[in-house]
Amino acid sequence: MSSDFESYEQDFAVLTAEITGRIGKVPKLVGDEKKQMVANVEKQLEEARELLEQMELEVREIPPQSRGMYSSRMRSYKQEMGKLEADFKRSRIAYSDEVRNELLGDDGNSSENQLIKLREERAHLLDNTERLERSSRRLEAGYQIAVETEQIGQEMLENLSHDREKIQRARERLREADANLGKSSRILTGMLRRIIQNRILIVVLAVIIIFTTMMAIYFSVRGR
């Protein structure tokens, strides 16, 4: 699942970069060229929304213990999407102003210089806004990397803690096994000792019986 998410993530990054570049061009274009650019941006924004929906579906399929990192990235992408839509709205305002001026025709010539100046100022503001947003996105990306690194570090610490517990349990089992082997060894030694003692006793009894039998035979023969 995470591989699918990362694939959508890459597509989203490429698409938003293209949208950002085209939004910056909208206020600087005129006529049909500007209309086509606006239509293209609208289409790409819709594609970006669909990618976000696919990414969100993928996040829901990720196990809960690993979902936090991806949910944080989704929040960042949604914020980026909101900024793109706001930028596009501002560029559309500039586009609407120009369409209105085209409809006014010669009646608007008296304020043409002022409108040109306003458009230039607006374009300058949009450029500055775009720079600020790029810097903001870089900061957010850096922060995201830091958060992900922290999460990875926490997961590694948890894994090390689990491994240490497993090693400790294994050591305890080895101690118990050593203790059991010691008990078994002492029991076997005691049993062997008793077996040897019993065999010695049997041999002694056999010797006594044989000696007694021989003495009885001897005295019986001698008495005759």
C-alpha positions as semicolon CSV with decimal commas, in nm:
position;residue;x (nm);y (nm);z (nm)
1;M;0,000;0,000;0,000
2;S;0,278;0,245;0,087
3;S;0,431;0,197;-0,262
4;D;0,101;0,304;-0,423
5;F;0,084;0,605;-0,192
6;E;0,438;0,709;-0,284
7;S;0,355;0,674;-0,654
8;Y;0,053;0,904;-0,615
9;E;0,273;1,132;-0,407
10;Q;0,527;1,170;-0,688
11;D;0,251;1,238;-0,942
12;F;0,103;1,501;-0,708
13;A;0,442;1,674;-0,667
14;V;0,497;1,693;-1,044
15;L;0,143;1,813;-1,106
16;T;0,149;2,085;-0,838
17;A;0,481;2,212;-0,969
18;E;0,328;2,248;-1,317
19;I;0,019;2,420;-1,171
20;T;0,233;2,664;-0,974
21;G;0,427;2,761;-1,285
22;R;0,113;2,808;-1,494
23;I;-0,067;3,011;-1,226
24;G;0,226;3,252;-1,223
25;K;0,194;3,298;-1,598
26;V;-0,182;3,367;-1,607
27;P;-0,167;3,743;-1,517
28;K;0,106;3,800;-1,776
29;L;-0,084;3,653;-2,073
30;V;-0,354;3,813;-2,288
31;G;-0,649;3,708;-2,501
32;D;-0,704;3,351;-2,610
33;E;-0,367;3,244;-2,477
34;K;-0,473;3,347;-2,126
35;K;-0,812;3,176;-2,162
36;Q;-0,642;2,851;-2,263
37;M;-0,400;2,876;-1,972
38;V;-0,689;2,926;-1,725
39;A;-0,870;2,622;-1,867
40;N;-0,554;2,410;-1,839
41;V;-0,501;2,512;-1,476
42;E;-0,863;2,429;-1,389
43;K;-0,820;2,084;-1,544
44;Q;-0,494;2,021;-1,358
45;L;-0,644;2,136;-1,028
46;E;-0,921;1,879;-1,075
47;E;-0,658;1,609;-1,143
48;A;-0,473;1,713;-0,826
49;R;-0,795;1,683;-0,621
50;E;-0,849;1,332;-0,759
51;L;-0,492;1,236;-0,667
52;L;-0,551;1,361;-0,312
53;E;-0,864;1,145;-0,289
54;Q;-0,668;0,840;-0,407
55;M;-0,390;0,911;-0,155
56;E;-0,644;0,946;0,125
57;L;-0,797;0,608;0,034
58;E;-0,449;0,451;0,045
59;V;-0,381;0,601;0,389
60;R;-0,700;0,438;0,524
61;E;-0,566;0,097;0,415
62;I;-0,234;0,141;0,599
63;P;-0,206;-0,032;0,944
64;P;-0,280;0,206;1,236
65;Q;0,073;0,178;1,380
66;S;0,221;0,318;1,056
67;R;-0,061;0,552;0,957
68;G;0,050;0,861;1,155
69;M;0,339;0,949;0,924
70;Y;0,120;0,930;0,611
71;S;-0,166;1,124;0,773
72;S;0,075;1,406;0,852
73;R;0,193;1,414;0,492
74;M;-0,170;1,421;0,372
75;R;-0,239;1,730;0,588
76;S;0,061;1,902;0,430
77;Y;-0,058;1,818;0,077
78;K;-0,410;1,943;0,151
79;Q;-0,265;2,272;0,275
80;E;-0,058;2,296;-0,043
81;M;-0,372;2,229;-0,249
82;G;-0,557;2,508;-0,065
83;K;-0,275;2,751;-0,139
84;L;-0,277;2,660;-0,508
85;E;-0,651;2,720;-0,529
86;A;-0,611;3,057;-0,353
87;D;-0,332;3,156;-0,593
88;F;-0,544;3,054;-0,889
89;K;-0,834;3,259;-0,754
90;R;-0,611;3,567;-0,733
91;S;-0,489;3,509;-1,087
92;R;-0,851;3,473;-1,202
93;I;-0,929;3,812;-1,048
94;A;-0,654;3,964;-1,259
95;Y;-0,787;3,774;-1,560
96;S;-1,143;3,904;-1,499
97;D;-1,014;4,260;-1,478
98;E;-0,852;4,227;-1,816
99;V;-1,165;4,076;-1,975
100;R;-1,367;4,367;-1,839
101;N;-1,120;4,615;-1,987
102;E;-1,140;4,440;-2,324
103;L;-1,521;4,472;-2,315
104;L;-1,497;4,844;-2,232
105;G;-1,284;4,899;-2,544
106;D;-1,201;5,258;-2,619
107;D;-1,418;5,379;-2,329
108;G;-1,157;5,254;-2,092
109;N;-0,860;5,423;-2,256
110;S;-0,863;5,703;-2,001
111;S;-0,774;5,461;-1,723
112;E;-0,559;5,228;-1,932
113;N;-0,232;5,346;-1,783
114;Q;-0,366;5,303;-1,432
115;L;-0,492;4,953;-1,511
116;I;-0,158;4,856;-1,662
117;K;0,016;4,983;-1,350
118;L;-0,225;4,794;-1,127
119;R;-0,172;4,475;-1,326
120;E;0,204;4,512;-1,298
121;E;0,175;4,566;-0,924
122;R;-0,056;4,269;-0,894
123;A;0,183;4,053;-1,094
124;H;0,467;4,169;-0,872
125;L;0,266;4,081;-0,562
126;L;0,180;3,741;-0,704
127;D;0,547;3,676;-0,778
128;N;0,637;3,768;-0,422
129;T;0,354;3,553;-0,290
130;E;0,473;3,263;-0,503
131;R;0,827;3,301;-0,367
132;L;0,696;3,308;-0,011
133;E;0,485;3,001;-0,070
134;R;0,776;2,814;-0,226
135;S;0,982;2,899;0,081
136;S;0,692;2,790;0,301
137;R;0,663;2,460;0,115
138;R;1,035;2,400;0,154
139;L;1,007;2,470;0,527
140;E;0,708;2,239;0,552
141;A;0,895;1,969;0,361
142;G;1,191;2,009;0,597
143;Y;0,961;1,990;0,896
144;Q;0,792;1,684;0,748
145;I;1,127;1,513;0,703
146;A;1,217;1,596;1,063
147;V;0,887;1,451;1,187
148;E;0,932;1,136;0,979
149;T;1,289;1,099;1,104
150;E;1,168;1,133;1,462
151;Q;0,899;0,870;1,403
152;I;1,152;0,633;1,248
153;G;1,382;0,689;1,547
154;Q;1,100;0,610;1,787
155;E;1,014;0,293;1,597
156;M;1,381;0,188;1,606
157;L;1,396;0,251;1,982
158;E;1,080;0,046;2,031
159;N;1,225;-0,238;1,823
160;L;1,549;-0,227;2,023
161;S;1,349;-0,237;2,346
162;H;1,156;-0,543;2,223
163;D;1,482;-0,711;2,118
164;R;1,635;-0,644;2,459
165;E;1,333;-0,800;2,631
166;K;1,363;-1,108;2,405
167;I;1,734;-1,141;2,490
168;Q;1,660;-1,112;2,861
169;R;1,390;-1,379;2,838
170;A;1,630;-1,605;2,647
171;R;1,892;-1,558;2,919
172;E;1,639;-1,647;3,187
173;R;1,544;-1,963;2,997
174;L;1,913;-2,056;2,969
175;R;1,958;-2,009;3,345
176;E;1,654;-2,227;3,410
177;A;1,789;-2,491;3,171
178;D;2,130;-2,483;3,347
179;A;1,958;-2,523;3,683
180;N;1,752;-2,815;3,555
181;L;2,061;-2,979;3,406
182;G;2,238;-2,941;3,743
183;K;1,947;-3,107;3,923
184;S;1,934;-3,387;3,666
185;S;2,308;-3,441;3,698
186;R;2,285;-3,468;4,079
187;I;1,991;-3,709;4,052
188;L;2,175;-3,929;3,803
189;T;2,490;-3,926;4,018
190;G;2,286;-4,034;4,322
191;M;2,115;-4,311;4,123
192;L;2,451;-4,435;3,991
193;R;2,594;-4,435;4,342
194;R;2,301;-4,639;4,473
195;I;2,332;-4,884;4,181
196;I;2,701;-4,934;4,256
197;Q;2,625;-4,978;4,626
198;N;2,353;-5,234;4,548
199;R;2,586;-5,429;4,319
200;I;2,859;-5,434;4,584
201;L;2,605;-5,553;4,841
202;I;2,485;-5,825;4,604
203;V;2,843;-5,940;4,543
204;V;2,916;-5,947;4,919
205;L;2,596;-6,141;4,985
206;A;2,681;-6,383;4,705
207;V;3,029;-6,436;4,849
208;I;2,885;-6,495;5,197
209;I;2,628;-6,739;5,061
210;I;2,890;-6,927;4,861
211;F;3,129;-6,935;5,159
212;T;2,853;-7,055;5,390
213;T;2,746;-7,325;5,145
214;M;3,102;-7,447;5,103
215;M;3,157;-7,456;5,479
216;A;2,835;-7,653;5,527
217;I;2,938;-7,901;5,261
218;Y;3,284;-7,927;5,412
219;F;3,160;-7,998;5,762
220;S;2,900;-8,241;5,629
221;V;3,158;-8,443;5,443
222;R;3,404;-8,430;5,729
223;G;3,144;-8,557;5,977
224;R;3,088;-8,873;5,774
